[in-house]
Structure formats: C-alpha cells, structure tokens
Amino acid sequence: MILYVDTSAVVKLLLDEPGTEAVGEWLDRAQQVASSVITYAEACAALARNDRLRGADPAALSLQLIELDRHWLEFVRLPVAERLAGRIALDHRLRGMDSVQLAAAIGVRQRASYVAPPSEVMFAAFDRRLLEAAEREGFATLGGPLE
C-alpha cells in the first residue's frame, strides 16, 4: 500500500492525541508514504500552535521537530500541482491547502497506476470535508473527522 498523509495525519505522529496509534500502524503497513511539500510548514505551524496553547515548552517542541524531520526524510515529498488544486478547490469547495493535499494524492495515484492498482493508494486525514472529497475522487480513506 502507498499511504498519502495530509498534515492532520502527520501531526498525529508528533503529538499524543486520539488517532496517534492508528497513524503509526498505517505507516508501519505502508510500503511507501507520500505527502505534499506544504505539509512540513503546516505541521510546524500546528506544533507551534500546540506549544502556545499548552504553555511554551521549548524542549518538547524541539523533540517534536526532530521527530517531524525523521519522518519527513522517509516520505516521498510531492510538489504543488496548482492548477489541479484549483480545480479541486472549485469542484469540492475545499480550502486552499486541503485542495493542494488532495491534488498531490491524485498525482501519487496517477504515478502509482503504472506499477500498482489505484486501490493501493490510501488517503489518510482527520478532516471530514477533506476525507469526503477524497472519497468522491475515488480514494479509500483512513482517519476520521476533527471538525
């Protein structure tokens, strides 16, 4: 299986919260994990926000960033397909970055179709609207709603 992870799934790897164990299991089962290049910046922003909300803890934040970097080096990182993302934003009424994530996953599935059935690409997220859009685009999904 090729696993596409959006930012909400990546953050589950870094913070101990509902879904953390499931995402770890999905990564263990995947032959390859992919994500958009925007995921790194979004994950850093989420970690910074978590640090602000819970009270600044520079040591904990530093460890989370080290863990992010460890995972990031293992991921296939995909460029932004801006025109496809624009179409997806219009078709599915998604936010901009969510449309970029789904466009990247579609790109993975297209490239993977040369060597594996499209059903081998799974889309993981914790955003209801994004998961519904991914399902409309033909993805099997993993995750659950946050909103």
C-alpha positions as CSV (number, residue, x, y, z in Angstrom):
1,M,0.0,0.0,0.0
2,I,1.0,3.6,-0.7
3,L,-0.2,5.9,2.0
4,Y,-0.8,9.6,1.4
5,V,-0.9,11.6,4.6
6,D,-2.1,15.1,5.0
7,T,-1.0,17.4,7.7
8,S,-3.6,16.3,10.2
9,A,-2.3,12.7,10.0
10,V,1.3,13.8,10.2
11,V,0.6,15.8,13.4
12,K,-0.9,12.7,15.0
13,L,2.6,11.2,14.7
14,L,4.1,14.0,16.7
15,L,1.5,14.7,19.4
16,D,-0.1,12.2,21.7
17,E,-3.8,12.6,20.9
18,P,-6.7,10.4,19.6
19,G,-5.6,8.8,16.4
20,T,-1.9,8.7,17.1
21,E,-1.7,4.9,17.5
22,A,-3.7,4.3,14.3
23,V,-1.5,6.6,12.2
24,G,1.6,4.8,13.4
25,E,0.1,1.5,12.4
26,W,-0.8,2.8,9.0
27,L,2.8,3.9,8.4
28,D,4.1,0.5,9.6
29,R,1.9,-1.2,7.0
30,A,2.7,1.2,4.1
31,Q,5.4,0.3,1.6
32,Q,5.7,4.0,0.8
33,V,4.4,7.2,2.5
34,A,3.8,10.4,0.5
35,S,2.8,13.9,1.3
36,S,2.8,17.4,-0.3
37,V,5.7,19.7,0.4
38,I,3.3,22.1,2.1
39,T,2.8,19.5,4.9
40,Y,6.1,20.4,6.5
41,A,5.3,24.0,7.0
42,E,1.7,23.2,8.1
43,A,3.0,20.7,10.6
44,C,5.5,23.2,12.0
45,A,2.6,25.7,12.4
46,A,0.5,23.1,14.1
47,L,3.3,22.3,16.5
48,A,3.9,25.9,17.3
49,R,0.2,26.5,17.9
50,N,0.1,23.4,20.2
51,D,3.1,24.8,22.1
52,R,1.4,28.2,22.6
53,L,-1.9,26.7,23.7
54,R,-0.3,24.3,26.2
55,G,2.3,26.7,27.5
56,A,5.7,27.1,26.0
57,D,7.9,24.1,26.4
58,P,11.0,24.6,24.1
59,A,12.4,21.2,24.9
60,A,9.2,19.4,24.0
61,L,8.8,21.4,20.8
62,S,12.4,20.7,19.9
63,L,11.8,16.9,20.3
64,Q,8.7,17.1,18.1
65,L,10.6,18.9,15.4
66,I,13.3,16.3,15.5
67,E,10.6,13.6,15.1
68,L,9.0,15.5,12.2
69,D,12.3,15.7,10.4
70,R,12.9,12.0,11.0
71,H,9.6,11.1,9.3
72,W,9.9,13.8,6.7
73,L,13.2,12.2,5.4
74,E,11.3,9.0,4.8
75,F,8.3,10.5,2.9
76,V,8.0,11.0,-0.8
77,R,7.5,14.7,-1.0
78,L,5.3,16.0,-3.8
79,P,5.3,19.4,-5.5
80,V,2.3,21.6,-5.6
81,A,0.1,20.9,-8.6
82,E,-1.5,24.3,-8.5
83,R,-3.9,24.0,-11.5
84,L,-5.2,20.7,-10.4
85,A,-5.5,22.0,-6.8
86,G,-7.5,25.0,-8.1
87,R,-9.9,22.7,-9.9
88,I,-10.3,20.5,-6.8
89,A,-11.0,23.6,-4.7
90,L,-13.8,24.6,-7.0
91,D,-15.2,21.1,-7.5
92,H,-15.2,20.2,-3.9
93,R,-15.5,23.6,-2.2
94,L,-12.3,22.9,-0.2
95,R,-9.9,25.3,1.5
96,G,-6.8,26.0,-0.5
97,M,-4.3,23.9,1.3
98,D,-6.7,20.9,1.5
99,S,-7.1,21.1,-2.3
100,V,-3.3,21.1,-2.6
101,Q,-3.2,17.9,-0.4
102,L,-5.8,16.2,-2.5
103,A,-4.2,17.2,-5.8
104,A,-0.9,15.7,-4.5
105,A,-2.6,12.5,-3.6
106,I,-4.2,12.3,-7.1
107,G,-0.7,12.8,-8.6
108,V,0.6,9.9,-6.5
109,R,-2.2,7.6,-7.6
110,Q,-1.6,8.5,-11.3
111,R,2.1,7.7,-11.0
112,A,1.5,4.6,-9.0
113,S,-1.0,3.3,-11.5
114,Y,1.9,2.3,-13.7
115,V,3.0,-0.3,-11.2
116,A,0.0,-1.0,-8.9
117,P,-3.8,-0.8,-9.0
118,P,-5.1,2.6,-7.9
119,S,-6.8,1.0,-4.9
120,E,-3.3,0.5,-3.5
121,V,-3.1,4.3,-2.7
122,M,-4.8,5.2,0.6
123,F,-5.6,8.7,1.7
124,A,-5.2,9.5,5.4
125,A,-6.6,12.6,7.1
126,F,-8.5,13.8,10.1
127,D,-10.7,16.3,8.4
128,R,-14.3,15.3,7.5
129,R,-14.6,17.6,4.4
130,L,-11.3,16.6,3.0
131,L,-12.0,12.8,3.5
132,E,-15.3,13.2,1.8
133,A,-13.7,14.9,-1.2
134,A,-11.0,12.2,-1.3
135,E,-13.7,9.6,-1.4
136,R,-15.5,11.4,-4.2
137,E,-12.2,11.3,-6.1
138,G,-12.2,7.5,-5.7
139,F,-9.8,7.1,-2.8
140,A,-10.2,4.6,0.0
141,T,-9.6,6.7,3.1
142,L,-8.3,6.3,6.6
143,G,-8.9,8.6,9.5
144,G,-11.8,10.4,11.0
145,P,-13.3,13.8,11.4
146,L,-11.9,16.6,13.5
147,E,-14.5,19.1,12.5
